[in-house]
Amino acid sequence: MDGPLYPFQGKMPKVHPTAWIAPTAAIIGDVEIGEGASIWFHVVIRGDVNHVRIGARTNIQDGSILHVNRATHPCIIGNDVTIGHMALVHACTVKNRGFVGMGAIVLDGAVIEEGGMLAAGAVLTPNKVIGPGELWAGSPATFMRPLGEKDRFLAETAPHYAALGAQYRSEYAALRSAALRGAAE
């Protein structure tokens, strides 16, 4: 495990040892990150006034922000989920194999059901639900079409990022080990 973890009100983030946490990420408070997940550069995950749960093999890409609503909603992210670059995911639920496109916004109480997708740049307003295998786009987001054969590539994203995260974790550990050896000499 690498990267900056910060306690808040006595709660320290819990990160599975196989997860990759980029050194410039900030993970704060009541946050749990699952096996093989990857949290990329400049991501902020703030579980300060409610909790954040991130499942196995999920990837939170560069510049994204995950937060909670203190009174009503944690942020729950399932397994094999992709959160694209610079997404804002606030006090909502993204179920297994869900996909949030680059620059998209998911707001309080919204749910992306299993295999659902919010397109890049879209805004999913509070309490809206993207059904299983549905693509929603726009601002505010609306149903576009069911996902089909031409969207198969989406299923390859989470495994790709799990493998990439493992490679980064390995190379970063080797680099850190070499630096420590050099400092001791």
Summary of the structure (lengths in Angstrom):
residues: 185
radius of gyration: 16.6
end to end distance: 25.0
largest distance: 61.2
contacts: 677
relative contact order: 0.12
helix: 18%
strand: 37%
